[in-house]
Amino acid sequence: MFIYKCLLCGYELYYEKEPENVICPKCNKVMFRIKPPMKLGEILVLLGLIDEEKIEKALNIQKKINYHYPIGKILVKLGLLTSNQLYRALIIQRKALLGTKL
């Protein structure tokens, strides 16, 4: 089961299969998947801050590094994302994980 929540108004939708983009019927804003939780890259793409190709590039770099280095920091170091954009996406990720409004 997939659960989507509007982090603006709190409206929730439930789906058996994962849909494409989910728009809130109450406030017409993008809804975020709270179950299973969204990965940071998914949130960045959904927000239009980065494309999937750049996420893949950063993931490949992350795999080559011997220790875990956060994908967000890699994107910032590559100049593909600003620290403010990363911070905004991380806040949204945390809110989605907790299921709370923004």
Secondary structure, DSSP 4 states (H G I P E B T S, - for coil): -EEEE-TTT--EEEESS--SS-B-TTT--B-EEEETTPPHHHHHHHTTSS-HHHHHHHHHHHHHSSS---HHHHHHHTTSS-HHHHHHHHHHHHHHHHT---
